[in-house]
Amino acid sequence: MSKQRQVLSRIVDELSDRYPGCGVLVSGSVKRRQERPDSDIDLFVVFEGTGALGLASEPPHDGIKIDLALFPEDTFQSEVRESWYNFWMFSQAEIAISEKGVKVKNYRLGEG
């Protein structure tokens, strides 16, 4: 198992504590299982709530950079409806966690 995959399991636990009921999607080289020792981890976090899309970087975990796209559920659904062509990146992501079905119900193009 790569260092990124080891870090991923820990960061997903931290994110689920921070955003109860969230869904976490992994994209990029880690999703494709093509990570190199210097690869970062790219995550989409879909959580219950309202508000604007946020971009953030976590402090490095074991030297691995973590990039987050934070999507309140209403913003995620709006993005999918209004910019359906951007849904490709979500449809290609790997589900890392989906507590309470938040991620799963949104994964089906907002059929919630």
C-alpha positions as CSV (number, residue, x, y, z in Angstrom):
1,M,0.0,0.0,0.0
2,S,1.4,3.4,-0.9
3,K,2.0,6.1,1.6
4,Q,-0.8,8.2,0.0
5,R,-3.3,5.3,0.6
6,Q,-2.2,5.0,4.2
7,V,-2.6,8.8,4.7
8,L,-6.0,8.7,2.9
9,S,-7.5,6.3,5.4
10,R,-6.5,8.7,8.3
11,I,-7.6,11.9,6.6
12,V,-11.0,10.4,5.7
13,D,-11.5,9.6,9.4
14,E,-10.5,13.2,10.3
15,L,-12.9,14.6,7.6
16,S,-15.8,12.5,8.8
17,D,-15.3,13.9,12.3
18,R,-15.1,17.4,11.0
19,Y,-18.1,17.1,8.6
20,P,-20.4,14.5,10.1
21,G,-22.3,12.6,7.4
22,C,-20.0,13.7,4.6
23,G,-19.0,11.9,1.5
24,V,-15.4,11.9,0.4
25,L,-14.3,11.3,-3.2
26,V,-10.7,10.7,-4.2
27,S,-9.5,11.9,-7.6
28,G,-6.2,12.4,-9.4
29,S,-3.3,9.9,-9.4
30,V,-4.3,8.3,-6.1
31,K,-7.7,7.5,-7.5
32,R,-6.0,6.0,-10.6
33,R,-3.6,4.2,-8.4
34,Q,-0.7,5.8,-10.3
35,E,0.7,7.9,-7.4
36,R,4.4,8.5,-7.1
37,P,6.2,9.2,-3.9
38,D,5.8,13.0,-4.4
39,S,2.0,12.8,-5.4
40,D,-0.5,14.8,-3.4
41,I,-4.0,13.6,-2.5
42,D,-7.0,15.4,-4.2
43,L,-10.3,15.1,-2.4
44,F,-13.9,16.3,-2.9
45,V,-15.9,16.5,0.3
46,V,-19.7,16.7,0.0
47,F,-21.4,17.5,3.3
48,E,-24.8,18.4,4.5
49,G,-25.4,22.1,4.5
50,T,-25.6,25.2,2.4
51,G,-23.0,27.7,1.2
52,A,-20.4,28.2,-1.4
53,L,-17.7,25.9,-2.8
54,G,-14.5,26.1,-0.8
55,L,-11.0,25.2,-1.7
56,A,-8.5,24.3,1.0
57,S,-5.2,22.6,1.7
58,E,-4.7,20.5,4.8
59,P,-1.4,20.6,6.6
60,P,0.7,17.8,5.1
61,H,0.3,14.4,6.6
62,D,3.5,12.4,6.7
63,G,4.9,14.8,4.1
64,I,1.9,14.3,1.7
65,K,0.0,17.4,0.6
66,I,-3.8,17.2,0.8
67,D,-6.0,19.4,-1.5
68,L,-9.7,19.7,-0.7
69,A,-12.7,20.9,-2.6
70,L,-15.4,21.4,0.0
71,F,-19.0,21.2,-1.4
72,P,-22.0,21.8,0.8
73,E,-24.7,19.5,-0.5
74,D,-26.9,22.2,-2.1
75,T,-23.9,23.7,-3.9
76,F,-22.9,20.2,-5.2
77,Q,-26.4,19.6,-6.6
78,S,-26.5,23.1,-8.1
79,E,-23.1,22.5,-9.8
80,V,-24.2,19.2,-11.2
81,R,-27.5,20.7,-12.6
82,E,-26.1,23.9,-14.0
83,S,-22.7,22.7,-15.1
84,W,-23.4,19.1,-16.0
85,Y,-20.3,19.0,-18.2
86,N,-18.2,19.4,-15.0
87,F,-19.8,16.3,-13.5
88,W,-17.2,14.2,-15.4
89,M,-14.7,14.8,-12.6
90,F,-17.1,13.6,-10.0
91,S,-18.2,10.6,-12.0
92,Q,-14.6,9.5,-12.3
93,A,-13.8,9.9,-8.6
94,E,-13.5,7.0,-6.1
95,I,-15.8,6.9,-3.1
96,A,-13.6,6.9,0.0
97,I,-16.5,7.2,2.5
98,S,-20.2,7.9,2.3
99,E,-21.7,8.2,5.7
100,K,-25.5,8.5,5.8
101,G,-25.6,8.2,2.1
102,V,-24.9,11.9,1.4
103,K,-22.4,11.1,-1.3
104,V,-24.3,8.2,-2.8
105,K,-27.6,10.1,-3.2
106,N,-25.7,13.0,-4.8
107,Y,-23.7,10.8,-7.0
108,R,-26.8,10.0,-9.0
109,L,-27.0,13.5,-10.5
110,G,-28.8,15.0,-7.6
111,E,-31.7,12.5,-7.4
112,G,-31.9,13.1,-3.7
